[in-house]
Amino acid sequence: MNSLNIEHNHIRSFLSSISLTESQINELTREYPNIIELCIEDRTNEIDLSKLYGIGSYIIKVIQRKIKNSYPLINIMSAFGGLLDYRTSSLLYSKYKSINEILKKMSENPYKCLCSLNGISFKTADTILLNMSRRYETNKNNMIYKINPNLEKSYDRCLQALLFILSENELEGNTCIKVSSLKTKVSNLVPECKHFLKEILDAVKHPECIYINEELGTVSRTITYNTEREIAKHIISALKIKCNTWIIDTSKYRKLDNLTLTDEQIKTLDIVCKNSISILNGSAGTGKSSSILELINLLKGNRKSFFVSAPTGRAAKVISNYTKYPASTIHKLLQFNPSTDKFKYGKDNKLNCDIVIVDEISMCDIFLFNSLLNALDFNKTKLLLIGDNAQLPSIGAGNVIYDLINSGCVPINSLSTVFRMDNGGILTAATHARSSTPFLKSTHSPQIIGNDESYIFIPSSENDTLQKLKTVYKKLLRFGYHPKDILILSAYNKGNLGTNIINNLIQPIANRNCAQRNKYITLTFKGNKPKFYEGDLVIQTRNNYKAKKTCTHLQDCQDTVFIPNGEIGLIKSIDDGNITIEFDENAVTYSRSELNQINLAYSISIHKSQGGCAKVVLLITPKSHTFMLNSNLLYVAITRAYQKVFHFGDPLTINRAVMKKMDFRRQTSLQDILLGIHQDI
């Protein structure tokens, strides 16, 4: 099969995937559009190097070697008449290992086959398959694969569209959807095959992938509903256990250094001692940290073994800093193995300790929370969940802390008294934001709150915000702050005052390496993606369960590690189309094709910032962000700083935003299941 069957843009995609630069690709495809064929057939002697700027004999040999190593993918692309791009072909080959198996799976159910690939959504698969179907007649002589001409109106298309809608619904935090809403969404997405929906919504026909709750009139993915049900069973089981009570005199632990704990704080110790599962809920400044520190003193004083954990690395680092006790992510606690996609600790191998303490539980989705519960034997191990019900719910599916608190099933201690508010500007502003109390004067002058002057409001218009932001950022660098000490927050990623624009603005100020115009790496053909330089701060934008560890003489190059969504790292080196990023204790290497899972992190969204902290926060809340802004979002943003907050915006906009509370309700089943099971026992 020759490369002439592959479309020009797919040839470019293929050449880019083997780490050729854009200029090299331009030169080769202009003069030799059949470059793949020439390399595979050892006809590189036909290439006139004098026609190619910047490409010599050595580079041609390297290109030929890389193309030959990728020959199976070229065969796959040719088998589909060039209508499959390199990335899709590569994903198919990685999963099915042979062209015959790929052709078999694609013939059996092309939608299921493509949608099962990591990184291929239904919409992407639909575009690929409908494009194939429409162009089949003109390409069939060059194709081994025979496509179903009625694919657009097929049952399989409707089923995969439905599953896609359920998955997208989960990305919005929900775990189920009303049947009426589902019907509307299916009709809008795939009107040509919507008539199959009634047949598909037969609970008996697809119990392995779709669950219908007829009583509530909702539809879920079966795995999602079963996960919530399993969580509920774990919770109720823990509540029934009476043998795991600690007889400890908690009054002995009222003194913490020079601080005397309140009755409200001491209650946390009582609840933990008496119950197998409990919740500590407290907002900023209510003494939650003191309660946890004294709990740890109690555990140490009574020889109780314990683990401290959090959903993300940044959140684990925060609790570790104030407890002075090593904390880990839940993934690390349960010893997640990327090569097997499994945890070491689970149903058949329980954690061995007296109590597990989990901070920032609001960030935990139902799947991770269930994995944690699976690893606990509540007859021996207690669980304390620490949260702040004024913070934002998890990015993933579910509303764990909200559902647990509102079910009324789980013992909870909510701290309500705010300490030291008058002295601390950050705490004062955060408390006002949380309690929906307007706190800024209607003036065009800067405003400073707190005796420590830790909250500084800088009035800014849509037109001058970025200039004022630059001025403050440069001053902070001159005062000795490092870019990793400064976090710029915005409610939006897109728009004139979104994180993307801000990152492009701050990058050359924060990183001098940007002056080296030829020392960067970026995604080819993605004009909206940034250029990455050595020394850049970057954020992981989705979970990477199999990030490749950077090779050293002490490490096996095949080792992989989990890098969670939201983790911030530093680019240590860029070499030969690869990028090495240091995420705390892990250094990982990404190829050019993997850059779509990272972004610059000088500025990140407020949602992404939850669980982390920085010495200084620069908060952008312009009038144009009014729709997104609310009390809870401002509260989270302000409490990310532990030294200073510089807040840019319009006083009226902010005072209005604090009056608006976020609706924490999501479409979930956990609370209903919990209440149902609780009533049965």
Secondary structure, 3 states (H helix, E strand, C coil): CCHHHCCHHHHHHHHHHCCCCHHHHHHHHHHCCCHHHHHHCCCHHHCCHHHCCCCCHHHHHHHHHHHHHCHHHHHHHHHECCCCCHHHHHHHHHHHCCHHHHHHHHHHCHHHHHHCCCCCCHHHHHHHHHHHHHHHHHHHHHECCCCCCCHHHCHHHHHHHHHHHHHHHHHCCCCCEEHHHHHHHHHHHCHHHHHHHHHHCCCCCCCCCEEEECCCCEEEEHHHHHHHHHHHHHHHHHHHCCCCCCCCCHHHHCEECCEECCHHHHHHHHHHHHCCEEEEEECCCCCHHHHHHHHHHHHHHCCCCEEEEECCHHHHHHHHHHHCCCEEEHHHHCCEECCCCEECCECCECCCCCEEEECCHHHCCHHHHHHHHHCCCCCCCEEEEEECCCCCCCCCCCCHHHHHHHHCCCCEEEECCCCCCCCCHHHHHHHHHHCCCCCCCCCCCCEEECCCCCEEEEECCCCCHHHHHHHHHHHHHHCCCCHHHEEEEECCCCCCCCHHHHHHHHHHHHCHHHHCCCCEECCCCCCCCCCEECCCEEEECCCEEEEEECCCCCCCCCCEEEECCCCEEEEEEEECCEEEEEECCEEEEEEHHHHHHEEECCEEEHHHHCCCCEEEEEEEECHHHCCCCCHHHHHHHHCCEEEEEEEEECHHHHHHHCCCCCCCCCCCCHHHHHHHHHHHC
